[in-house]
Amino acid sequence: VAKDLGLQLPEFRDRGIRVVSEGRTQYFALHGKTGHLVTAERIDREQLCENVQQCVLRCELIVEGEM
């Protein structure tokens, strides 16, 4: 994510960047040392999308300050 935004890691950490998922469970997080998008919770496809052929989890990346 840091690379995609064109940010260096110190700048990435200082901007208050976070990932927000729909619903209560936050399935994704940002690794503070690498800037990689990682899974924060176990993702159970059968539980989330039991009767849907294409399972999609949406999340938003929030960046504080100007880009």
N, C-alpha and C positions, 0 to 999 in steps of 0.2 A: 504494500500500500504506500509506504514511504517513497519507493522508487516511482510508482505510478503518479504520485503527486509532485514529484521532483523536489522532495525535501530530504535534507540530511537528517540523520537520526536525532541529534540534539535538538534541532528545530522541530522535528516531528513530535518529540516528547513535550516540548514547551508549549505547543499550540493547543493542547487539550483535545486532541483528536480521539474520538470514540466511535464504536459501532453500536447501533441500536437496532434490535430485532423487533418484529411485530409480536405482540402478546407479552406475557409475563416472563417467559423463559428467554434468556439471552444466550443464543446458541453460538455466537461468534464473539471474538475479542481480538485485540491487537497485541502482539508480543512486544513488550516495551524495549527490549534490547535489539530486535531485528526489524521491527516494523511490519512483520508478516501477519496476515490474517490467519487466525487459528480457531479451532472449535473450542468453545468454552464449556459446553455441555455435551453429553451423549445425545446423538441424533438417531432416534428410532423411527425409521421411515414407515413401518407398519402402523405405529401409533399415530403419527402425524397425518399420514395420507393413505389411510387404509383402503379406501375405495376409489382412489385417483391414480390414473396411470402415470401422469407426469407430476412429480412432487417438487414444489418450488418453495424455498425458504427465502423470504425477502428481508433485507436489512438495509440500513442507511448508515452512511459515514458522515459524522458531524465534525466539522472543523471550526474551531473558534478563531476569530480574527480574520483579517483580510488575506486573500490568496492572490 
